[in-house]
Amino acid sequence: MCSWFSWYCCTRTLTNSMETTITCLALSYFPLLGSKTHNSKTYLTLVALAVVVRPTALIVWFPLVMYHFWLEDNKLRLITRSLIPIGGLAFVISTVIDCIFYGKWTVVQFNFLKFNVLHSGADFYGSHPWHWYFTQGFAVVIGPHLPLFLHGCSVAFKKYRILLAAVVWTITVYSLLPHKEFRFIYPVLPFCMVFCGISLANLKAWRRTAAFSLLVSNLAAALYTGLIHQRGPLDVMSHLQTLCDVSGPSSPLQPDVLFLMPCHSTPYYSHVHCPMKMRFLQCPPDLGEKGYVDEAERFYRNPLHWLRTAFPYKSSIPTLLVLFDVLDEEIVFFLQGNKFVRTAEIFHTHFPEGRVGGSIFIYERH
């Protein structure tokens, strides 16, 4: 709970958060050396649930389950009374539920593998070099705990080497996939915290100082990333929500909002709560169409040309434009020619990058 990344990530409605939560519970019942709460059926049930929630949990737990199998004296009993019944039941229940809601025969776990790995669909949303998790991702996720983690590994390597092996295995497997995100390796954080706890327990004279430093540094990072960093989209939607009061059926002013931003940059109707007309640049994944280019990419290749083509008549131009400050100069002639006036400038981040600027501008047409 002291990790800044847990505070940042677990409050979001991500399957990675649920996967990590279930992993924590399963780890408490896993047959680690010296464990007093070991229960094979309980931890395997939780692992099966984690895989149902997010199939990638199988990556994290594969070395641990193999370790358990290797230690087990009665391997046949483990297979016939635990692995097959629990895994089979979880798969059947998951498939039945999915088929009912999809209205057809569907194996979601296979579709997940097919889209993200076999067809490389996830690569559409960005890629990083193979070493990214080792050189950047892991250090960011573990944050100020990194020194304690390294110290804990040196102190308890022999006793908990299977946990360290699971961390290295998971990061290595994810490194083979081009599309990488910090949240993907969130489930290994509980394993790392075991080593951090061991390190803290062995510090003795510096224990309180180290604990206080961890709390302050993680709290600072959590508050900054949770309340300040990239807060612009939420503030934009709060600003637009105030327009609901003037967008009733009898009002002559009907706001028409166009988000000229990388797709999925902002929330949508879940934060507005009124039938305001809104549109954002689309970027559905490439499902095999030859020469496919999504709308957002076509826009950024030539913003002025896209705007003139999409809105050939002044009557069709939206009344409100929302965009990052880095786009402002590229479409200044369109803004001036159609009498757009900047009505709001909203802070977004201290670290602008690429198409994502430090501020978000809202332009209103007069």
Beta strands, then each sheet from edge to edge (+ up, - down):
strand 1: 256-260
strand 2: 277-280
strand 3: 320-324
strand 4: 340-347
strand 5: 359-365
sheet 1: 2+ 1+ 3+ 5- 4+
end
